[in-house]
Amino acid sequence: MYSLTNNQLYSMPKAVRIFASSALSLGLTASLIFYPSASQAGKNDTGVPAELQGEWRYGRISSIQYQDSYTGQSAAPNGSSDQFQLASNGNYKRNRLLQINTYNCASNLFIEEKGKVKIEAQRLTFQPSDSTSKGQICNSGRTYSSRNTAKPETYQWSIETNEYGQQVLVLETADGKGKAHYGRPQ
């Protein structure tokens, strides 16, 4: 899931804010069967439950494709992805990509970060210690790059089982407006 707080959004240049705001309006949906969250009995010394440790991935690609009417070539699809790894010692690495293409306008934003994760009951907080953000706005050659601008992000978390019997990690924003379902890599 890709999520920005208002402080993160407004600390970016205006062009990037407009791009990020548009991109965040992509809907995140999935069909799941809900089961109660797994026991916290598997916690390690840092408080990270064993069922959260390891790699988690989320990705969504739009089914809408744009085609240049003059050349007949298709643009790359719209999409977003979020991938992170939680270590037993509480360290994490996270990579996020957001790509939007409309006709001849391709924009993207890539965020790479690492830090510590804090778990309190059903709340998970990513606390970045190092981050890099890079982006491009509408093929114009205008690029965006910054270091260490990522801010802590907190989510409600639960482990659920989907209709295929696979366990998924559900992260929901504090305001309840954003929810994404992460799976284990195949």
VOBA-1610 file (N, C-alpha, C; in pm, whole numbers, padded with zeros to 5 digits, always signed):
BEGIN
Met+00083-00116+00000Met+00000+00000+00000Met+00088+00122+00000Tyr+00046+00222-00068Tyr+00118+00346-00070Tyr+00035+00450+00002Ser+00092+00514+00103Ser+00016+00609+00181Ser+00106+00723+00224Leu+00055+00845+00215Leu+00128+00962+00261Leu+00045+01034+00365Thr+00110+01087+00468Thr+00041+01172+00563Thr+00035+01312+00504Asn-00051+01397+00560Asn-00060+01534+00511Asn+00075+01605+00524Asn+00147+01582+00636Asn+00277+01646+00653Asn+00374+01602+00544Gln+00375+01472+00511Gln+00464+01423+00405Gln+00424+01485+00272Leu+00296+01488+00244Leu+00246+01539+00118Leu+00283+01686+00100Tyr+00261+01768+00204Tyr+00286+01911+00191Tyr+00432+01950+00205Ser+00520+01855+00242Ser+00662+01885+00244Ser+00725+01866+00106Met+00647+01813+00009Met+00697+01791-00127Met+00670+01915-00213Pro+00747+01929-00322Pro+00717+02037-00416Pro+00574+02023-00469Lys+00515+02136-00510Lys+00375+02138-00553Lys+00346+02038-00664Ala+00432+02029-00764Ala+00407+01937-00877Ala+00403+01793-00828Val+00491+01758-00735Val+00493+01622-00682Val+00369+01599-00597Arg+00325+01701-00519Arg+00203+01689-00439Arg+00083+01658-00526Ile+00071+01728-00639Ile-00042+01706-00729Ile-00036+01563-00783Phe+00081+01520-00824Phe+00099+01383-00875Phe+00064+01281-00767Ala+00119+01299-00646Ala+00096+01203-00538Ala-00052+01200-00498Ser-00117+01316-00491Ser-00258+01320-00455Ser-00342+01246-00556Ser-00313+01265-00685Ser-00388+01195-00789Ser-00366+01046-00778Ala-00244+01007-00754Ala-00211+00866-00749Ala-00273+00797-00629Leu-00286+00869-00518Leu-00341+00809-00398Leu-00490+00781-00411Ser-00553+00838-00511Ser-00695+00813-00529Ser-00723+00677-00592Leu-00618+00604-00630Leu-00639+00469-00683Leu-00705+00385-00575Gly-00810+00315-00607Gly-00881+00234-00508Gly-00808+00105-00477Leu-00815+00063-00355Leu-00752-00060-00313Leu-00862-00153-00263Thr-00886-00259-00337Thr-00990-00353-00295Thr-00943-00496-00315Ala-00995-00583-00235Ala-00970-00726-00250Ala-01080-00800-00177Ser-01107-00919-00220Ser-01210-01001-00159Ser-01144-01098-00064Leu-01174-01086+00066Leu-01112-01171+00167Leu-01215-01225+00264Ile-01182-01338+00323Ile-01259-01392+00432Ile-01186-01352+00559Phe-01254-01294+00656Phe-01190-01244+00777Phe-01179-01352+00884Tyr-01062-01362+00943Tyr-01040-01446+01058Tyr-00975-01360+01164Pro-00995-01387+01291Pro-00933-01306+01395Pro-00782-01304+01380Ser-00719-01196+01426Ser-00574-01182+01417Ser-00505-01294+01492Ala-00389-01331+01440Ala-00311-01439+01500Ala-00264-01399+01639Ser-00235-01497+01720Ser-00188-01476+01856Ser-00057-01400+01857Gln-00035-01324+01959Gln+00089-01250+01973Gln+00193-01333+02050Ala+00166-01460+02072Ala+00256-01545+02150Ala+00392-01562+02083Gly+00402-01540+01952Gly+00527-01559+01880Gly+00615-01436+01878Lys+00596-01341+01967Lys+00677-01219+01967Lys+00822-01249+02003Asn+00912-01169+01946Asn+01051-01179+01985Asn+01081-01066+02084Asp+01208-01044+02115Asp+01244-00943+02215Asp+01207-00801+02173Thr+01197-00772+02044Thr+01163-00638+01999Thr+01013-00616+01993Gly+00933-00719+02019Gly+00788-00706+02015Gly+00730-00730+01877Val+00809-00778+01780Val+00760-00807+01646Val+00706-00950+01645Pro+00576-00968+01626Pro+00521-01103+01622Pro+00586-01185+01510Ala+00609-01311+01536Ala+00674-01400+01438Ala+00597-01403+01307Glu+00462-01394+01312Glu+00383-01402+01189Glu+00399-01278+01100Leu+00458-01170+01153Leu+00483-01050+01072Leu+00622-01049+01011Gln+00712-01129+01062Gln+00850-01129+01015Gln+00860-01186+00874Gly+00956-01134+00797Gly+00977-01180+00661Gly+00931-01077+00560Glu+00909-01123+00437Glu+00878-01032+00326Glu+00729-01030+00296Trp+00678-00910+00268Trp+00538-00887+00231Trp+00534-00800+00107Arg+00438-00830+00016Arg+00426-00752-00109Arg+00282-00717-00138Tyr+00266-00598-00192Tyr+00137-00551-00241Tyr+00160-00494-00379Gly+00070-00514-00470Gly+00083-00454-00602Gly-00052-00445-00670Arg-00070-00342-00749Arg-00195-00323-00822Arg-00162-00259-00956Ile-00211-00317-01063Ile-00192-00261-01197Ile-00330-00233-01254Ser-00346-00115-01311Ser-00474-00075-01369Ser-00506-00156-01493Ser-00632-00182-01513Ser-00675-00252-01635Ser-00696-00155-01751Ile-00681-00027-01726Ile-00697+00074-01830Ile-00561+00100-01894Gln-00554+00094-02024Gln-00429+00117-02097Gln-00453+00229-02199Tyr-00356+00318-02212Tyr-00368+00427-02309Tyr-00283+00397-02432Gln-00332+00439-02548Gln-00262+00415-02674Gln-00246+00547-02747Asp-00124+00572-02797Asp-00096+00691-02875Asp-00167+00678-03010Ser-00255+00773-03042Ser-00335+00763-03165Ser-00252+00782-03292Tyr-00134+00844-03280Tyr-00049+00864-03397Tyr+00045+00746-03422Thr+00109+00698-03314Thr+00207+00590-03331Thr+00147+00452-03311Gly+00035+00445-03243Gly-00028+00318-03214Gly+00035+00243-03097Gln+00139+00302-03035Gln+00206+00237-02923Gln+00128+00259-02794Ser+00128+00155-02711Ser+00062+00163-02582Ser+00157+00219-02477Ala+00100+00293-02383Ala+00177+00344-02271Ala+00190+00233-02167Ala+00289+00245-02081Ala+00303+00150-01971Ala+00180+00162-01881Pro+00143+00056-01811Pro+00022+00061-01729Pro+00040+00145-01603Asn-00072+00189-01547Asn-00072+00257-01419Asn-00062+00151-01310Gly+00002+00186-01201Gly+00009+00089-01093Gly+00084+00140-00972Ser+00076+00061-00867Ser+00149+00091-00745Ser+00195-00040-00682Ser+00304-00033-00610Ser+00352-00150-00539Ser+00419-00106-00410Asp+00417-00194-00314Asp+00481-00172-00184Asp+00535-00306-00141Gln+00662-00309-00108Gln+00727-00432-00066Gln+00812-00400+00055Phe+00801-00481+00160Phe+00888-00459+00275Phe+00926-00591+00339Gln+01038-00586+00411Gln+01089-00700+00485Gln+01103-00659+00631Leu+01048-00741+00720Leu+01061-00717+00864Leu+01153-00822+00922Ala+01262-00778+00984Ala+01358-00870+01044Ala+01319-00899+01189Ser+01370-01007+01242Ser+01337-01046+01379Ser+01384-00942+01481Asn+01486-00863+01448Asn+01536-00761+01540Asn+01460-00628+01530Gly+01355-00622+01446Gly+01275-00500+01433Gly+01318-00410+01319Asn+01428-00442+01251Asn+01470-00362+01136Asn+01378-00390+01018Tyr+01362-00289+00932Tyr+01285-00312+00810Tyr+01351-00241+00693Lys+01321-00293+00573Lys+01355-00230+00446Lys+01225-00224+00368Arg+01201-00111+00301Arg+01074-00092+00230Arg+01098-00020+00098Asn+01033-00066-00009Asn+01039-00003-00141Asn+00897+00018-00191Arg+00869+00140-00239Arg+00736+00171-00292Arg+00751+00237-00428Leu+00661+00202-00519Leu+00661+00260-00653Leu+00519+00297-00689Leu+00504+00414-00746Leu+00375+00461-00795Leu+00397+00512-00935Gln+00320+00462-01032Gln+00337+00499-01172Gln+00201+00535-01231Ile+00196+00651-01294Ile+00073+00696-01359Ile+00105+00736-01502Asn+00032+00680-01598Asn+00048+00711-01739Asn-00087+00749-01798Thr-00093+00864-01859Thr-00212+00905-01934Thr-00164+00966-02065Tyr-00201+00902-02172Tyr-00161+00945-02306Tyr-00010+00964-02311Asn+00042+01083-02334Asn+00187+01099-02344Asn+00249+01153-02215Cys+00183+01134-02104Cys+00232+01185-01976Cys+00259+01068-01882Ala+00387+01039-01857Ala+00425+00932-01765Ala+00491+00994-01642Ser+00435+00965-01526Ser+00490+01014-01400Ser+00512+00896-01308Asn+00617+00906-01226Asn+00642+00799-01130Asn+00709+00855-01006Leu+00695+00780-00898Leu+00756+00815-00771Leu+00806+00686-00707Phe+00933+00681-00670Phe+00993+00564-00607Phe+01047+00608-00471Ile+01012+00534-00365Ile+01059+00564-00230Ile+01125+00438-00174Glu+01246+00453-00129Glu+01322+00344-00067Glu+01356+00390+00075Glu+01327+00305+00173Glu+01357+00345+00311Glu+01396+00224+00395Lys+01460+00253+00507Lys+01492+00151+00605Lys+01487+00215+00742Gly+01469+00132+00843Gly+01459+00182+00979Gly+01413+00072+01073Lys+01339+00112+01176Lys+01287+00019+01276Lys+01135+00018+01268Val+01077-00097+01296Val+00932-00108+01303Val+00895-00124+01451Lys+00789-00055+01490Lys+00741-00061+01628Lys+00601-00123+01625Ile+00580-00225+01708Ile+00451-00294+01714Ile+00394-00274+01854Glu+00273-00221+01860Glu+00200-00207+01985Glu+00060-00261+01961Ala+00031-00378+02020Ala-00098-00445+01999Ala-00120-00461+01849Gln-00227-00403+01796Gln-00257-00416+01653Gln-00215-00293+01573Arg-00121-00214+01626Arg-00068-00097+01556Arg+00076-00122+01516Leu+00107-00098+01390Leu+00241-00115+01335Leu+00288+00021+01287Thr+00407+00064+01333Thr+00462+00193+01292Thr+00597+00173+01226Phe+00608+00219+01100Phe+00737+00223+01031Phe+00806+00351+01076Gln+00928+00339+01132Gln+01005+00454+01178Gln+01133+00462+01096Pro+01131+00536+00983Pro+01247+00539+00893Pro+01366+00613+00953Ser+01485+00558+00929Ser+01609+00624+00970Ser+01686+00674+00847Asp+01654+00617+00729Asp+01721+00656+00605Asp+01621+00635+00491Ser+01610+00736+00403Ser+01517+00720+00290Ser+01565+00800+00170Thr+01522+00754+00054Thr+01549+00822-00073Thr+01420+00823-00152Ser+01384+00939-00205Ser+01265+00952-00291Ser+01311+01007-00425Lys+01261+00945-00533Lys+01294+00990-00668Lys+01166+00986-00750Gly+01153+01081-00840Gly+01035+01081-00925Gly+01057+01158-01052Gln+00962+01140-01144Gln+00962+01211-01272Gln+00818+01254-01299Ile+00803+01375-01351Ile+00670+01428-01376Ile+00650+01446-01526Cys+00556+01372-01582Cys+00509+01385-01721Cys+00618+01392-01827Asn+00710+01299-01830Asn+00810+01290-01938Asn+00880+01421-01968Ser+00866+01518-01883Ser+00917+01651-01914Ser+01065+01668-01884Gly+01123+01568-01827Gly+01261+01582-01784Gly+01267+01642-01644Arg+01152+01686-01592Arg+01150+01738-01455Arg+01155+01619-01361Thr+01253+01618-01277Thr+01269+01508-01182Thr+01267+01562-01040Tyr+01241+01472-00949Tyr+01235+01504-00807Tyr+01324+01403-00735Ser+01406+01451-00644Ser+01491+01362-00567Ser+01515+01424-00430Ser+01504+01343-00326Ser+01531+01394-00191Ser+01578+01278-00102Arg+01644+01313+00005Arg+01691+01214+00102Arg+01632+01245+00238Asn+01601+01138+00308Asn+01557+01143+00447Asn+01435+01232+00470Thr+01338+01223+00379Thr+01212+01298+00396Thr+01098+01208+00442Ala+01120+01077+00446Ala+01014+00984+00490Ala+00987+01005+00638Lys+00860+01004+00673Lys+00816+01024+00812Lys+00756+00894+00864Pro+00747+00880+00994Pro+00684+00759+01049Pro+00540+00744+00999Glu+00501+00619+00974Glu+00365+00587+00930Glu+00311+00476+01018Thr+00189+00494+01066Thr+00126+00397+01155Thr+00003+00338+01089Tyr-00014+00207+01102Tyr-00127+00134+01046Tyr-00184+00040+01151Gln-00311+00009+01137Gln-00372-00102+01209Gln-00338-00226+01127Trp-00302-00336+01190Trp-00269-00456+01114Trp-00350-00575+01163Ser-00370-00668+01072Ser-00433-00795+01105Ser-00387-00898+01002Ile-00390-01023+01042Ile-00361-01134+00952Ile-00496-01198+00919Glu-00525-01213+00791Glu-00651-01272+00746Glu-00619-01385+00649Thr-00719-01462+00616Thr-00704-01571+00520Thr-00796-01542+00402Asn-00740-01544+00280Asn-00823-01515+00163Asn-00895-01641+00116Glu-00973-01628+00009Glu-01053-01741-00038Glu-00968-01857-00091Tyr-00839-01836-00112Tyr-00750-01942-00158Tyr-00676-02009-00042Gly-00708-01970+00080Gly-00645-02028+00197Gly-00509-01969+00230Gln-00473-01860+00164Gln-00344-01795+00187Gln-00358-01688+00293Gln-00257-01679+00380Gln-00258-01573+00480Gln-00212-01444+00416Val-00282-01336+00448Val-00247-01203+00399Val-00239-01108+00517Leu-00152-01009+00504Leu-00138-00904+00603Leu-00221-00786+00555Val-00311-00739+00638Val-00395-00625+00604Val-00345-00505+00683Leu-00307-00399+00612Leu-00267-00273+00675Leu-00372-00169+00643Glu-00422-00103+00748Glu-00526-00001+00732Glu-00477+00129+00793Thr-00497+00240+00720Thr-00454+00370+00770Thr-00532+00405+00896Ala-00475+00492+00977Ala-00536+00531+01104Ala-00675+00593+01085Asp-00694+00663+00973Asp-00825+00726+00949Asp-00926+00629+00888Gly-00882+00506+00858Gly-00971+00405+00803Gly-01003+00422+00655Lys-00941+00518+00589Lys-00971+00544+00447Lys-00886+00463+00350Gly-00777+00407+00396Gly-00690+00328+00309Gly-00666+00190+00366Lys-00675+00090+00282Lys-00653-00048+00327Lys-00588-00125+00212Ala-00486-00203+00244Ala-00420-00284+00142Ala-00393-00422+00199His-00393-00521+00110His-00372-00661+00145His-00239-00707+00087Tyr-00148-00746+00175Tyr-00014-00789+00135Tyr-00004-00940+00142Gly+00064-00997+00044Gly+00087-01140+00043Gly+00236-01170+00055Arg+00264-01296+00074Arg+00404-01342+00077Arg+00446-01364-00069Pro+00573-01336-00102Pro+00619-01362-00239Pro+00612-01511-00271Gln+00579-01541-00395Gln+00567-01681-00438Gln+00700-01735-00482
//
